[in-house]
Every structure is written in C-alpha cells, then in structure tokens.
C-alpha cells in the first residue's frame, strides 16, 4: 500500500521539479526515489496478504513481487530517458512524471481487491500510454500511433467496463473475494460468464493477443522508440499479470470450455505473431509481433493457475529484461536515424561489438537458448503445461520457438555479416549501463532461477 | 579433485583468452587447452585409482535440477578426446591470421567447455543446457570466420542452426515429459523408468530427431556438407572431430537405455539408416570437386557406420562404435588439416586445381598418405580396430548388414585413393608448394602417432570403456 502512495508522491514531485526548474537533476533523483520505493516494496513482501481501504487494495506476495518487477523496469526506462529526451529538455519532467504515474497504475492493477480499483488502474496506465505514444507531436506517425491506440484502447476499456457491470449485476458486488466465493455456488446467472468473457476480451486486447492484436504493430512502429520499449516490456507484463490475477481469483475452477478458449488464443497468438514477424524489416514492428507470440506463451500459464504464478513471474521477468536490453541497443543504433529498419543494424558487430553482443544475447534469450533467462522461462512453462496434460500445446509452442529463431537470427545476421554503412557513433554511457545491467540480470536469472521462482 | 574443476578451467580460459587481446589470444587459448588436457589425464588417473571424481550439487528446487557431473569410463574417454583434440586444433590454426582473434579463440574454448559438459552431465536438463550451449559458439565461428560467399554461408549456417535447434527442442519435450513421470532429471532415475510402448515410441523418436540431426544420419544430413565447406577449417574440425560425437555419445548414454523396447523394435530401421548413410556418403563423395566437401561426405559415411554400431545393442557394436568415434575424431581432424595446408599454399579447395604436389613436398605427401590409409581402415591403424569390431557386430545381427556396411572399406578406399591421386600425384604443379613447416609437422605427426599407437594397442581404451558399456547394456536389457 505504501508503495503505491510513495509512487504517486514521487510522480507529483516530478511535476514540481518543473516549477522549480530543476530539470537536470530530475532523472538521478527519480531513479534514487524509485530505488527507495523498491526497498519499500520489498519490505511489504509478506506471506499473509493485508487488506486496505475496504479491500480496495490487497497487498500480497503476488502483488509485491510483480510490483518489484515493474519498479525495476521503470528504473531502466526512466534512465534511458536521459539521452532520449535530450532534444526535448523542456518537457522532460512531463515525460518522466507520466511514466511514474504509469507505474502507479501498474501497481494498482496487480494489487486490486476490487474491480473498481482494477479499472482505475487500467485507465491510469492506458491514458499514460496514449500520451506517451503521441509524445513526439511533430511526427505524423507518432500522432497516428497515439490516436490509433487511444481509439482501440478506449474501446477495450469500454468492453472491460461493460463486463464489470455484468459481473456486478450478477453478483451484486465489486469485491473480488466476494465474487469468487459467490462464483462457487451452483446457480450462476448467465451474465456472470458473459461478464467474465468480456473482461477477458478486454484484457486480451491489452496484452495484444490474437485476434485482438491488430493495433500493436502500427502503434509500436509509430510511437517514439522509448515508448515502444515501455509498451513491449512494462505494459505487456502488467497486463498479463493482471489478467492472471483476474482469472485466478474470480474464476476458481476454470471450466474445460474456457480452457479450450485459452488454448486456442494461445496457439493463435504464438503462430500468427511468429509468422508475421518473419516478414518484417522494421525492428520495432518485428518486436511487436514477437511480443504477440510471447503473449501466447504467457497465456499458457492460465491453464494451471493454481501453481503457475511463479512461472509467470519468471517468464515475465526474463522477457522484460531481455526486452529492455534489446531496446537500449535499438535506441542507441537508431538515435540518429529516421526509422528502425534492419539495415540500420548492419555491421554493428564491427562498429560496436559490446552492443552487438548484448542485442544478440537478448535475442537469444527471447528465442529460448540456454543459460539465458528466456530458456528457463520456457522450460518451466512447458513443464507446467505438460503437468496439466496439454502435451499437444507444448509441441506447438516448441515448433513456434523454432520459427521464432528465424527472425531473431535475421537481426543477428545483419549485425555480423553485413558491412557497416555508417561510421561508428558514440554511445552514451547510460545506454551501455542499462543494456549491460539488464542483460546481466537476465543471465543471473538463468543461473539462479530458484531465486525468482520461489518468490511466489 | 573432481570434474567440475575442468569445466571451470575451460570457462575461465575462454574469458582470459578474450581479455588477453588479439595478439596473445591464440597462445593463451593453447595454454588453457593444454592445462585442460593435463587435468583430464589426471582425472583419468584419479578415476582409475578409484577416487570419486563426480560432482553433485542441487541447483533448482522446482523442477528439481541437479548440477550433477558424473565421470565413468565412457565419459572420460570422450572427455579425453575433446581435450586432446582442442589443443591440436588450436595449434593447427597458428599459421592463419584471424580478424578479431580474441573472440575467435575464446569461442573455441567456450565450445570445448560446453562439449565437455555434455559428456559429463548426468542430469538431463544440465546435459541439455550444455548441448545447446555448444551450438552458439560454432554458429558464430562458422558465420563470422567462414569462407566463401557471405550470402551462401549465411544460408548454410542458419539452416544448420535451425535444424539442430529444432531437433534438440523435441529432445527437451521428451526430457520434460520424463520429468513429469519420475520427478527427476537424474540419469539413474531415468534409467529405472518403466514406460509403456507408446510412450517409448514417442520419446525414442524425439531423442532420435535431436541425435540424427547432430550426427547426422540420413535423411537429416542435408545441412552437413555445406557447413563443413563454408566453416573455417578450425570450425570444421570442431564439428566433425568432436561435436558430432556428442550425438553418438548421447545415443549410447541417453537414448537406448531410456527407451530399450523402442530401440529393439526399430533396430533394423536404424541400422538400415546408418548403412544407407555409408553407401550414400561414399557414392556422393566420389563425385565431389571440392576437397572439403569430399571429406565431409566421407565423414558422413563413417559416422553412418558408427551410428549403426551404436544401435546394434550388443557389446561389440557399442565398443566398436566408441573406438571408431575416437579414431574418426583424430583422422578427420588430420584430413581437414591436410586440406587446410593445401589451401594455405594454393588458396583453393577445388581438386581440379591441385595435383603434382608430391614431388615438391615429399614429407607432406607421406604424412597425408598415412592419414588417407588410416581413413580407409588399413590394419594396424586405429580405424581398423573400430571398423572391424562394428562390422563383426553387424554380422552377428544379419550377414547382409555386414556385407553392405563393409562396402565402406571398398568404396572408401576407392574415393580416398582417387582423391589422393588427383590432389597429390601427377606432373609437378607449376605453382610452388612449400613442404610442411615445423608446426604443421608436429600436428600431423601427433595425430598419426595416436592413430598407430591405439591401432596396435587398443587395450587400455577397451578396459576403460567396457564397464560403462556393460552397464548401459544391462540397463537396456532390464526390460525384455
């Protein structure tokens, strides 16, 4: 609970910085502040859940562990802003403040105890993202991305809200504990499942799972690169964690029909995402599709909600850390370029071996090659899914992993086999730092998987 | 002392090599590989003296994964092969200049690390991790330092990577499935497992995909020739000398003991595939114009026979296969090195551009001749021991297997000698061919010494591997 309050306080502080014209100091102070918040969050990590404000907020192991991940991701994303917003230094405190509020929304989303709080969280997060998507206001593409995201996102929010209304109509309560108790009774009004399905659809939209993924590639491509990084790491992880919590708490015994839907959506996301990614030449678009396929993988955790929360935390951490490292390199490479086409990465292996190695490592992690966190994430996921007896789903997931190697390696090949088309550009130290730390954390995750896995 | 020390040395060696800089890299790498060789000999002594060299430490709680390294005779001999070939391979590369040498040699040591781990791991998941880790360095070695047109090389190497990765992922599913059955990845628990016929069927083929692609067994060999041709010679040596032995070793260690019924059921098919590889490889080798490709196909023929030996499920077949793995490892490295020596002087791999070297370089000619003869399994060479044992075991199953498998000697002699004739004999070549330098001679002589020593006196190896192979066969025969 205190974590959430502290985050909001930090966000307000950011806005005040503008008044006192202390923009230069903003990023170091925010990073320190976030580290303090992280400490606060760790201190709240307790076995027994605590309830606040009439069960509006429930602080449990689940919420603190995921909040910790979100805070770490935000620290990275804020630090990257240092160089990224160099040319917009007058507005930097807005951008940073929006990110902090986005984090507040994210934390609210994983620690909700009431559907009203959940909706509040999702709106805070989404509105922050709409603004960030169109934050490059002179670029037509960024405007397009923001508008598209806003239209589609508000539609999804509407569907979620409608779902919540139906659930309220059926149960007479917004409180998820009450709803989950009532849902065990034999006689359920028909609009309860309808409400759940609508909620599910809205969340599938947020995590960009097929068939609700159409917004993702355009929005990812059009948004400023740092916003894309936020969307593909933080926002995706938040959405899937929230969906997991919704399904787990409100729908104690998942019916076979619902499982079938999850299996189908998961297979469709993996396959469509991977096959579309093969043909992309823009790296951001490619990562958008890769994110869609990862959403499919993460959905597999919903098939065994009783035990899979540790797996989900592990998968999301490995995926997001690899994503952060990859985006740090992408930001560096495309700093002076107009777009993020693969041609920009030609010869990076010669120009900047360290950055190329980091991008390679993060792509290998996403592809699931051992010793990187991504491999263990997939391993635990597959192991869990086989335990729940979905062997065919695992086989399809494995085939998808093989397909994904195709496009991840396209980028690696571009870096190592092509000649550089431009002279070396100097690397800002902060990009190095973020990329190195993120990838080291990812590898550490691979070497000591139990550390994260046993948190939940 | 235990085996984890060896892995640590190799890993530290890889990093030290990288930080030693381009100039010193090759020497540092050689030093570390020699230390590793010395250490593995020491480990062998300790093992023979009855010391416990195994390493066991819990790693991940759930799923239970143990950092468990076990050395028995079979693992140790494969380890020795790896650590003996690595210094030779590194030393053989001394005549070449490599761009960014520090990464190159660091990757070689890293690959040795991963391959040694594969031979030692006795926990299924740990083994899988080492197995996959070995793939990354060779991918970059072949991709960055390879030769020929970049686009073609890229295609070949990516195909190789995706192929092998695809195969191994199915093995991963098999391991995860086995884990769900037994609750453990440890080999001793997996050996005890009793699976139904259908389960064995699926798991057997999942393993088979991984190993057949790595070895490679027909019809999964299509990546091989191109990659051998395009990779730098060092990469080709690592691939053919050590890496493909990973597949063969895994058949013995993991596949047939875990799924004995399926192995017995499919025995004729598997031996048939192996022998088909022998004949196909030999015939295709006859028609090759590129020296490295010819050697690649000859290697395909040889490993076909080794694979057939592995699947015979009798002690002679297994022993012959292991002996043949070792001898093939040394001979193939020697042959590829000979090809490299010619390439250094003539800058070509086309057989048509060679010829008439013998008169200019008599020393090289005789060393090369010995390697060629060893490759066609002339008695007194190491290859003869292995090949003969495998053929004998095939004969015990069906005389026709032995007859067809025996064509390897006839066809092998034909294409190898024909190759030798075209490359070395004939009118003196107009281009100057300097005879082998001292360090090239050292590499070749060392290889030849090993070939003859164990060709005449294979007993120490037999004594080392027999208990392990007996153990494997006992596990295979636990279910009748």
Interface residues (C-beta under 8 A of the other chain):
Chain A: X349 X353 X364 X369 X370 X371 X375 X376 X379 X380 X382 X383 X386 X387 X391 X394 X395 X398 X401 X402 X405 X406 X409 X413 X416 X417 X449 X450 X453 X454
Chain B: X59 X60 X61 X62 X63 X100 X103 X125 X128 X129 X132 X133 X135 X136 X140 X143 X144 X150 X153 X154 X158 X161 X162 X165 X166 X169 X170 X172 X173 X176 X177 X179 X180
